[in-house]
C-alpha cells in the first residue's frame, strides 16, 4: 500500500502508461514537421508585412510542443527514471521554441536574413532519438540481447 494512493489516485497511469512512448514518438515527429511549416509560414508573414508586427506563433507547432511536455510529464509519473531522461531534451525543445520565436522577431525587425531554426532541429532530433528508444524496443532488443548475452 502506497502512502498517497488515496490522495492522488494514479491507477489509470498503469493502463495508459505503455502507450505513452508511442504517443511521444508521434508528437516528436509531428514537432519536427510543424517546425518546418512554422518556419515557412513565419517567413511568408515577414515577407508580406516587412516587419515583426505580422509575425505570429504557429498553432500546430505550439500544440505539438505543449503535448510533448505534458506527455513527458505523464511518462515521468509512469517510469520516473526514463521519464526524467526524456524530459531533459523536451524541456530543451520548449525553451528553444521560445527563444527562436523571439530571434525571428529580431531578425524581422532589423531586416536581417531569416535563418532556419538550427538549434530547434537539433534538439528535436535528440527528442526523436530518445522517443524512438523508448517506443521501439523491439527493433534494437534482439541485437542488444545477442551482443550482451
Backbone bond lengths (Angstrom), bond angles and torsions (degrees), N, CA, C in turn:
res aa  C-N    CA-C-N  psi(-1)  N-CA   C-N-CA  omega(-1)  CA-C   N-CA-C  phi
1 X - - - 1.443 - - 1.527 108.90 -
2 X 1.301 115.76 129.15 1.455 121.83 -179.54 1.519 109.57 -87.65
3 X 1.343 118.34 144.82 1.462 120.31 -176.26 1.524 114.33 -63.79
4 X 1.333 117.79 -32.32 1.468 119.71 -176.24 1.528 113.67 -105.96
5 X 1.315 117.97 17.85 1.455 118.58 -173.24 1.520 112.89 -68.30
6 X 1.318 118.61 -23.02 1.460 119.95 178.54 1.525 112.00 -91.05
7 X 1.326 116.80 -24.59 1.459 119.74 177.88 1.520 111.71 -79.93
8 X 1.330 117.35 -39.15 1.455 122.36 -178.60 1.525 107.69 -127.19
9 X 1.334 117.82 91.31 1.474 119.20 -178.78 1.535 110.53 -75.05
10 X 1.322 116.27 110.51 1.460 121.14 -178.16 1.522 111.86 -118.94
11 X 1.302 117.57 28.52 1.458 120.35 178.72 1.521 112.30 -65.14
12 X 1.305 117.43 -27.96 1.458 121.69 -178.58 1.525 111.62 -68.08
13 X 1.338 117.32 -23.27 1.470 119.99 -177.95 1.527 110.62 -68.02
14 X 1.325 117.69 -27.05 1.465 120.56 177.34 1.523 110.95 -68.72
15 X 1.313 117.31 -28.20 1.462 121.20 177.93 1.520 111.40 -79.65
16 X 1.305 116.74 -42.72 1.464 122.51 -175.67 1.527 111.58 -83.99
17 X 1.316 117.21 -26.08 1.458 122.97 -173.02 1.514 116.64 -51.21
18 X 1.333 119.88 -47.04 1.471 118.94 -179.01 1.531 114.34 -64.12
19 X 1.327 117.94 -20.24 1.465 120.91 179.65 1.529 112.46 -89.21
20 X 1.324 117.36 -13.50 1.467 120.78 -176.87 1.524 113.62 -60.97
21 X 1.350 120.79 -43.80 1.470 118.39 179.96 1.530 113.65 -60.95
22 X 1.324 117.11 -35.53 1.471 119.98 178.65 1.529 110.17 -69.06
23 X 1.332 116.41 -40.32 1.463 119.77 177.45 1.524 111.09 -65.02
24 X 1.330 116.90 -39.01 1.468 120.70 178.39 1.520 110.12 -66.31
25 X 1.327 117.55 -40.39 1.467 120.92 177.34 1.526 110.81 -62.45
26 X 1.317 116.67 -42.14 1.465 120.72 178.20 1.527 110.84 -62.00
27 X 1.320 116.84 -44.41 1.464 119.68 179.17 1.524 111.67 -68.75
28 X 1.331 117.69 -31.80 1.470 119.90 178.06 1.527 110.63 -65.93
29 X 1.328 116.55 -42.14 1.470 119.76 176.33 1.529 109.70 -65.65
30 X 1.329 116.29 -43.82 1.460 120.36 177.80 1.507 112.61 -61.89
31 X 1.334 117.34 -34.38 1.457 121.19 178.91 1.519 111.42 -65.27
32 X 1.317 117.40 -39.51 1.465 120.46 178.43 1.526 110.48 -66.98
33 X 1.327 116.48 -42.60 1.471 120.49 179.78 1.529 110.28 -65.14
34 X 1.331 116.62 -45.69 1.471 118.31 -179.59 1.518 111.93 -69.71
35 X 1.324 117.42 -24.83 1.478 119.74 175.52 1.524 109.68 -65.12
36 X 1.326 116.93 -43.05 1.471 120.51 176.61 1.526 111.20 -62.99
37 X 1.329 115.96 -44.62 1.461 119.92 -179.61 1.531 111.36 -67.36
38 X 1.318 116.86 -36.12 1.460 121.04 178.34 1.524 110.78 -64.31
39 X 1.321 116.33 -43.21 1.461 119.86 179.18 1.524 110.62 -62.39
40 X 1.324 115.64 -43.94 1.468 119.18 -179.55 1.529 111.07 -64.67
41 X 1.335 117.46 -41.94 1.457 121.42 -179.88 1.523 111.49 -66.02
42 X 1.332 116.63 -43.27 1.464 119.37 179.50 1.524 111.50 -66.73
43 X 1.316 116.60 -34.67 1.461 119.90 176.75 1.531 110.47 -63.71
44 X 1.328 117.01 -42.12 1.462 120.65 177.39 1.527 111.51 -65.77
45 X 1.338 116.91 -37.94 1.462 120.14 178.68 1.523 111.26 -62.84
46 X 1.318 116.43 -41.12 1.465 119.95 -179.67 1.517 110.25 -69.60
47 X 1.340 117.89 -38.65 1.463 120.29 179.08 1.518 111.44 -65.28
48 X 1.331 117.41 -33.79 1.462 120.72 -179.59 1.532 111.98 -74.75
49 X 1.347 116.37 -43.17 1.466 118.54 -175.76 1.522 112.66 -93.94
50 X 1.323 117.60 -29.72 1.455 120.80 -179.72 1.522 113.71 80.80
51 X 1.334 117.47 1.19 1.458 121.38 -179.82 1.523 108.49 -145.29
52 X 1.319 117.00 177.84 1.460 119.83 -178.42 1.527 112.23 -85.26
53 X 1.337 117.91 2.64 1.463 120.00 179.78 1.527 111.76 -65.87
54 X 1.309 117.90 -36.24 1.453 121.65 -178.53 1.516 113.74 -85.98
55 X 1.324 117.20 -2.97 1.460 121.56 -177.45 1.530 110.23 -76.05
56 X 1.327 116.41 128.91 1.461 120.04 178.48 1.526 109.40 -138.34
57 X 1.307 115.13 160.62 1.456 119.91 177.66 1.519 109.17 -72.80
58 X 1.319 116.01 151.12 1.460 122.09 -178.17 1.534 108.15 -91.41
59 X 1.337 119.23 111.52 1.473 121.73 -172.63 1.541 115.09 -55.91
60 X 1.348 121.10 -42.17 1.468 117.71 177.68 1.528 113.20 -61.76
61 X 1.338 117.00 -33.79 1.457 119.30 178.73 1.530 110.94 -70.78
62 X 1.315 116.60 -38.34 1.462 120.76 175.64 1.529 109.89 -61.95
63 X 1.336 116.32 -40.12 1.469 121.05 178.81 1.525 111.45 -62.88
64 X 1.334 117.62 -46.14 1.463 119.23 -178.12 1.527 111.49 -68.50
65 X 1.304 117.89 -36.87 1.466 120.07 178.40 1.523 110.50 -67.42
66 X 1.317 117.20 -45.02 1.460 120.86 178.26 1.524 110.42 -64.03
67 X 1.325 116.83 -40.38 1.460 120.33 177.57 1.514 112.57 -62.98
68 X 1.333 117.07 -38.66 1.469 120.56 176.20 1.527 111.18 -61.37
69 X 1.312 116.80 -42.38 1.464 120.06 -179.58 1.527 110.63 -65.96
70 X 1.321 117.32 -45.86 1.469 120.80 -178.24 1.524 111.09 -65.91
71 X 1.329 117.21 -47.23 1.465 119.37 179.64 1.527 111.34 -67.59
72 X 1.321 117.39 -32.66 1.463 120.04 175.42 1.523 111.75 -63.96
73 X 1.325 116.72 -39.39 1.463 120.25 177.02 1.528 111.27 -66.93
74 X 1.328 116.66 -39.76 1.469 119.52 175.98 1.526 111.29 -64.56
75 X 1.323 116.53 -38.55 1.463 120.55 177.85 1.530 110.25 -65.86
76 X 1.321 117.05 -31.98 1.462 121.07 176.63 1.532 110.77 -66.37
77 X 1.326 117.52 -35.24 1.462 120.53 176.40 1.528 109.79 -69.62
78 X 1.335 116.77 -38.97 1.457 121.06 -177.86 1.528 112.10 -72.60
79 X 1.317 117.81 -49.39 1.466 123.51 178.57 1.531 107.82 -131.10
80 X 1.324 118.14 93.38 1.468 121.31 -169.81 1.534 115.15 -57.36
81 X 1.310 118.36 -47.59 1.464 119.15 -176.44 1.525 111.08 -68.85
82 X 1.312 117.20 -48.35 1.463 120.82 178.99 1.522 111.30 -64.01
83 X 1.321 116.16 -37.07 1.453 119.84 179.34 1.514 112.77 -65.95
84 X 1.322 116.84 -39.53 1.467 119.07 178.46 1.525 111.45 -68.36
85 X 1.324 116.29 -37.10 1.466 119.10 176.72 1.524 110.39 -63.72
86 X 1.334 117.07 -40.74 1.465 121.27 178.71 1.520 111.67 -70.50
87 X 1.333 117.28 -34.30 1.464 119.95 -176.08 1.530 113.26 -69.29
88 X 1.321 118.27 -24.16 1.468 119.44 179.40 1.529 111.99 -59.75
89 X 1.345 120.08 -53.42 1.463 117.35 177.13 1.535 113.34 -71.77
90 X 1.336 118.15 -26.52 1.470 119.57 178.14 1.526 110.04 -65.80
91 X 1.316 117.25 -41.65 1.465 119.85 175.50 1.525 109.76 -65.19
92 X 1.330 116.42 -34.37 1.462 120.05 174.78 1.523 111.89 -61.72
93 X 1.333 117.37 -39.93 1.474 121.20 176.73 1.518 109.87 -62.34
94 X 1.324 116.71 -44.42 1.459 121.32 -179.05 1.533 111.31 -60.99
95 X 1.319 116.93 -47.10 1.463 121.24 -179.49 1.531 110.62 -67.95
96 X 1.335 116.76 -41.11 1.467 120.80 179.65 1.521 111.24 -62.39
97 X 1.336 117.09 -40.29 1.463 119.96 178.89 1.524 111.13 -61.72
98 X 1.312 116.31 -40.98 1.460 119.72 179.56 1.526 111.11 -62.14
99 X 1.324 116.26 -48.80 1.462 119.43 -176.04 1.524 112.40 -74.55
100 X 1.321 118.29 -30.49 1.467 118.66 177.95 1.521 111.77 -70.29
101 X 1.329 117.79 -34.23 1.463 118.99 174.76 1.521 110.20 -63.29
102 X 1.321 116.41 -42.43 1.464 119.73 179.08 1.531 111.14 -65.83
103 X 1.323 117.39 -36.30 1.469 118.83 178.63 1.519 110.95 -69.76
104 X 1.351 117.79 -33.78 1.468 119.45 174.81 1.515 110.70 -64.17
105 X 1.335 116.95 -37.14 1.462 119.88 177.85 1.530 110.97 -65.91
106 X 1.321 117.54 -39.54 1.465 120.97 177.89 1.523 110.25 -66.30
107 X 1.331 116.92 -42.36 1.465 120.35 178.32 1.515 111.17 -61.48
108 X 1.337 116.81 -40.24 1.465 120.41 179.83 1.524 110.95 -69.48
109 X 1.305 116.73 -40.32 1.460 121.35 -177.61 1.521 112.18 -67.05
110 X 1.330 116.92 -35.53 1.460 120.86 -175.78 1.523 113.59 -100.93
111 X 1.307 117.88 12.61 1.469 123.56 179.36 1.524 112.15 55.36
112 X 1.318 116.27 41.89 1.462 121.35 177.47 1.530 108.62 -91.46
113 X 1.327 116.03 168.76 1.462 118.81 176.49 1.519 109.00 -68.76
114 X 1.307 115.11 140.94 1.465 122.20 -177.23 1.520 108.31 -85.39
115 X 1.321 117.54 102.49 1.462 122.22 -175.07 1.514 111.71 -84.91
116 X 1.326 114.81 156.81 1.462 120.74 175.12 1.521 108.88 -73.51
117 X 1.326 117.84 150.83 1.465 120.60 179.40 1.535 111.28 -78.51
118 X 1.323 116.26 79.84 1.468 121.77 -174.34 1.526 112.10 -66.36
119 X 1.316 117.63 -44.02 1.461 120.38 -179.92 1.526 110.81 -65.24
120 X 1.329 115.96 -37.49 1.460 119.83 178.10 1.516 111.85 -64.47
121 X 1.323 116.76 -40.70 1.469 119.72 177.08 1.517 111.27 -65.06
122 X 1.313 117.07 -40.46 1.467 120.39 -178.21 1.527 110.86 -64.53
123 X 1.321 117.63 -47.56 1.462 119.81 -177.95 1.522 110.71 -71.77
124 X 1.338 117.64 -31.28 1.459 120.09 176.55 1.529 111.33 -67.33
125 X 1.320 116.92 -37.19 1.464 119.95 175.95 1.523 111.28 -66.68
126 X 1.331 117.29 -34.88 1.457 120.39 176.19 1.528 110.62 -65.55
127 X 1.325 117.22 -41.72 1.466 120.71 175.51 1.523 110.06 -62.57
128 X 1.326 116.90 -40.03 1.461 120.72 178.76 1.528 111.25 -62.15
129 X 1.324 117.29 -40.97 1.466 120.67 179.13 1.521 110.83 -64.57
130 X 1.333 117.29 -46.26 1.456 119.97 178.79 1.522 111.36 -64.91
131 X 1.322 117.46 -41.62 1.464 120.40 179.42 1.522 110.53 -64.22
132 X 1.316 117.83 -40.33 1.460 120.70 177.54 1.522 110.76 -65.71
133 X 1.318 117.70 -35.40 1.466 121.37 178.17 1.524 110.75 -62.04
134 X 1.328 117.65 -42.01 1.464 120.99 -178.76 1.525 112.58 -81.81
135 X 1.332 118.49 -29.32 1.464 120.85 -174.97 1.521 113.22 -89.87
136 X 1.320 118.25 -26.72 1.465 120.89 -173.23 1.530 112.63 -121.63
137 X 1.337 118.64 54.62 1.467 118.46 -178.24 1.525 112.88 -69.39
138 X 1.320 118.34 -21.90 1.468 120.82 -179.88 1.525 112.26 -66.75
139 X 1.324 117.37 -16.80 1.459 119.91 178.77 1.529 112.49 -80.78
140 X 1.316 117.18 -35.16 1.463 119.35 -174.77 1.531 113.31 -111.10
141 X 1.324 119.61 -13.10 1.453 120.87 -178.34 1.528 113.72 -62.69
142 X 1.326 120.07 -42.00 1.470 118.12 179.09 1.535 112.34 -61.62
143 X 1.303 117.37 -37.30 1.459 120.23 179.63 1.532 110.19 -68.21
144 X 1.341 116.74 -44.74 1.458 119.56 178.96 1.528 111.46 -65.44
145 X 1.336 117.83 -38.25 1.456 120.49 177.62 1.504 111.43 -63.56
146 X 1.329 117.55 -37.79 1.451 121.40 179.87 1.545 110.95 -70.64
147 X 1.327 115.85 -37.23 1.454 120.05 -179.79 1.525 113.86 -73.95
148 X 1.327 115.89 -40.16 1.461 120.29 -172.37 1.521 114.00 -99.09
149 X 1.295 119.10 -4.12 1.472 121.12 -178.00 1.500 112.12 -84.94
